[in-house]
Each structure stands twice: as C-alpha cells, then as structure tokens.
Amino acid sequence: MFGTDEVGRDVFSRVVHGTRYSLSMALAIVVIAASIGTLLGLLSGYAGGWADQLVMRFTDIFFSLPAFIVAMAVAVALGRGMVSLVAALSLIWWPTYARLVRGMVLSIKERPHVRAAQALGASRARILRRHVLPFVQQPLLVRATQDIGYAVVAVASLSFIGVGAQPPTPEWGLILAGARVSVTSSWSYVVFPGLVIMLATTGFALLGDGLGGGIRRRPAPKAAQKAPAKPVAADVKEG
C-alpha cells in the first residue's frame, strides 16, 4: 500500500508494526514525567516555604536550558536506544507538570473543604489524597493526553537524527530517516510515515480537547460536597 523501502521491505507493515514502539515510548514518557511532576507539584504547592522555593528553582533550571539539546546529550550519555530516549525525554518533561500541579494546589488548598479537613486534624497525606488530588487529576489527564501526541513527535525527531531507536527497529522517526535517500524516487516512502505521525499527534490533541470539554461539564468532586461546615465556622470565629 505504501510501497517498499530501500531493501524491499513493505513500508505499510513497518509503519503498523512501529506503532507499538512509537506510542509505547510516548506513553511511558508522559506517565513517568506526570508521576514525578505531580508528586513534586503536590508537595511544593501544599508545603510552601523553603520546599516550594527549592522545587521551583530546580524546575527553573530545566526551563532555562534548551530542552532538546539536553535530551540529546542525556540520551547519548546513557547509550543510544529506546530506554535511554524515554529517560532523557522524561527528564525534560516533568517540570511542566510540576509547575502546573503546583499552581492548582496553591488555589485548592485555600478552599473551604480543605480548611475543614485541616481543622478536623486530618494528616497532610490524607488531605492531599482525598481533598486535593481529585481536583488536580482531571485537568492533569487532559494535559497528559495532549502531551502524548507531542511526545510522539519528540520520539520521532530524536530517532530521526539517530539518538533514539536503532535499526532495524521500525520506529516512525527511524523509518523517515531511512526514507531520506528515496525522496525523489519514492515519494510515498516519505509521505505516509509522516502522515501517520501527523494523524497521531492531531488525534491525541483532539482527544485532550474532548476530555477537557467533558470535564468542564461534570459536577465538582464529592470531596468538596462532603466538607463539614461547622468546623470551618468555628475556625473563622477563632481567627
């Protein structure tokens, strides 16, 4: 359907087979980065003080560096391959989630249901798990869904220049790298793998937008609805 490559292999079969490599690496990057960023963002936003300053200054260091240059350097230092590529891209991706979650936690921790839980003597771990995280996870899911598409492009880009997956792995970026020598003689060899990357990226972006629209129409999590009013009133009088 897509023609053959320079050694006679079917391009369509390689693109289909490469889907599991490209998407699994993109999913792993987002899951690792979101897990690290969410944990640090929760602790930073809720604790405040020196812990907040330490985490935010650490993220500022990453934001001040050219992300892809850092990812290339880390991937080469760890040894070219899919595992090192996932580790390198996760390293530059987590600060975005840390800053996003921190901003939401700073707002959520001032809400009445969180104040009520604090007045009742709930532990920090319980407050974060039961009264803060439910409000964070829905916007976080939207961002993570959209980031999978961006991670597909990042994986393909680094594999294209030889930093990620290595031959004969049928990764999408690596297929495009092999197609460079056949641009003039076989246009389908270049166009169809690139088209698949574009469709995957667009699909995850649209899915994220759809999830965001659905979440905005949903009612608030039950943690806010069950917050007792009496301890809050008592706490206000004491203040």
TAHU-V449595 format. One record per residue. N is the residue number from 1. RES is the residue in one small letter. SS is DSSP state (~ for helix, > for strand, _ for the rest). Layout:
{{N | RES | SS} {N | RES | SS}}
This chain:
{{1 | m | _} {2 | f | _} {3 | g | _} {4 | t | >} {5 | d | _} {6 | e | _} {7 | v | _} {8 | g | _} {9 | r | _} {10 | d | >} {11 | v | ~} {12 | f | ~} {13 | s | ~} {14 | r | ~} {15 | v | ~} {16 | v | ~} {17 | h | ~} {18 | g | ~} {19 | t | ~} {20 | r | ~} {21 | y | ~} {22 | s | ~} {23 | l | ~} {24 | s | ~} {25 | m | ~} {26 | a | ~} {27 | l | ~} {28 | a | ~} {29 | i | ~} {30 | v | ~} {31 | v | ~} {32 | i | ~} {33 | a | ~} {34 | a | ~} {35 | s | ~} {36 | i | ~} {37 | g | ~} {38 | t | ~} {39 | l | ~} {40 | l | ~} {41 | g | ~} {42 | l | ~} {43 | l | ~} {44 | s | ~} {45 | g | ~} {46 | y | ~} {47 | a | ~} {48 | g | _} {49 | g | ~} {50 | w | ~} {51 | a | ~} {52 | d | ~} {53 | q | ~} {54 | l | ~} {55 | v | ~} {56 | m | ~} {57 | r | ~} {58 | f | ~} {59 | t | ~} {60 | d | ~} {61 | i | ~} {62 | f | ~} {63 | f | ~} {64 | s | ~} {65 | l | _} {66 | p | _} {67 | a | ~} {68 | f | ~} {69 | i | ~} {70 | v | ~} {71 | a | ~} {72 | m | ~} {73 | a | ~} {74 | v | ~} {75 | a | ~} {76 | v | ~} {77 | a | ~} {78 | l | ~} {79 | g | _} {80 | r | _} {81 | g | _} {82 | m | ~} {83 | v | ~} {84 | s | ~} {85 | l | ~} {86 | v | ~} {87 | a | ~} {88 | a | ~} {89 | l | ~} {90 | s | ~} {91 | l | ~} {92 | i | ~} {93 | w | ~} {94 | w | ~} {95 | p | ~} {96 | t | ~} {97 | y | ~} {98 | a | ~} {99 | r | ~} {100 | l | ~} {101 | v | ~} {102 | r | ~} {103 | g | ~} {104 | m | ~} {105 | v | ~} {106 | l | ~} {107 | s | ~} {108 | i | ~} {109 | k | _} {110 | e | _} {111 | r | _} {112 | p | ~} {113 | h | ~} {114 | v | ~} {115 | r | ~} {116 | a | ~} {117 | a | ~} {118 | q | ~} {119 | a | ~} {120 | l | _} {121 | g | _} {122 | a | _} {123 | s | _} {124 | r | ~} {125 | a | ~} {126 | r | ~} {127 | i | ~} {128 | l | ~} {129 | r | ~} {130 | r | ~} {131 | h | ~} {132 | v | ~} {133 | l | ~} {134 | p | ~} {135 | f | ~} {136 | v | ~} {137 | q | ~} {138 | q | ~} {139 | p | ~} {140 | l | ~} {141 | l | ~} {142 | v | ~} {143 | r | ~} {144 | a | ~} {145 | t | ~} {146 | q | ~} {147 | d | ~} {148 | i | ~} {149 | g | ~} {150 | y | ~} {151 | a | ~} {152 | v | ~} {153 | v | ~} {154 | a | ~} {155 | v | ~} {156 | a | ~} {157 | s | ~} {158 | l | ~} {159 | s | ~} {160 | f | ~} {161 | i | _} {162 | g | _} {163 | v | _} {164 | g | _} {165 | a | _} {166 | q | _} {167 | p | _} {168 | p | _} {169 | t | _} {170 | p | _} {171 | e | _} {172 | w | ~} {173 | g | ~} {174 | l | ~} {175 | i | ~} {176 | l | ~} {177 | a | ~} {178 | g | ~} {179 | a | ~} {180 | r | ~} {181 | v | ~} {182 | s | ~} {183 | v | _} {184 | t | _} {185 | s | _} {186 | s | _} {187 | w | ~} {188 | s | ~} {189 | y | ~} {190 | v | ~} {191 | v | ~} {192 | f | ~} {193 | p | ~} {194 | g | ~} {195 | l | ~} {196 | v | ~} {197 | i | ~} {198 | m | ~} {199 | l | ~} {200 | a | ~} {201 | t | ~} {202 | t | ~} {203 | g | ~} {204 | f | ~} {205 | a | ~} {206 | l | ~} {207 | l | ~} {208 | g | ~} {209 | d | ~} {210 | g | ~} {211 | l | ~} {212 | g | ~} {213 | g | ~} {214 | g | ~} {215 | i | ~} {216 | r | ~} {217 | r | _} {218 | r | _} {219 | p | _} {220 | a | _} {221 | p | _} {222 | k | ~} {223 | a | ~} {224 | a | ~} {225 | q | ~} {226 | k | _} {227 | a | _} {228 | p | _} {229 | a | _} {230 | k | ~} {231 | p | ~} {232 | v | ~} {233 | a | ~} {234 | a | ~} {235 | d | ~} {236 | v | ~} {237 | k | ~} {238 | e | ~} {239 | g | _}}
